[in-house]
Amino acid sequence: MADLSTSSHAKGSDEVKDFICSSCKEQANADFYCKTCLKLYCGKCIQLHDKWFKKHSANGRNDMKEWPVSKQVEEFLLKCQAHKDDTIEMLCDDHSQLCCTKCAFNDHRYF
């Protein structure tokens, strides 16, 4: 997945930005996502986007089901529950379970 959905913590601020504008150099919080461009936009940048790309339709935060999964959520979903430092890489057909290489070696070996 592209790095569209990065998270950052603003210096000197308690605000955590879940999605950052793809165009803005100000690291503004993104409020819109364009599925055609595959980019996130803040309120200021979406106005320019809409002028240039009249046939594109951007989804606001009220329609976030159309947005990409944030990088933090994606990383969380790919982490092995048993081995927090490892990522899920395999599927055990016998157990219908996703697992990391350590789990596959320890719990899902074929004899």
Secondary structure, DSSP 8 states (H G I E B T S, - for coil): --TTS--EE-TT-S-EESSB-SS-TT--B--EEETTTTEEE-HHHHHHHHHH-TT--EEEGGGGGGS---HHHHHHHHB-SS-TTSB--EEETTTTEEE-HHHHHHHS---
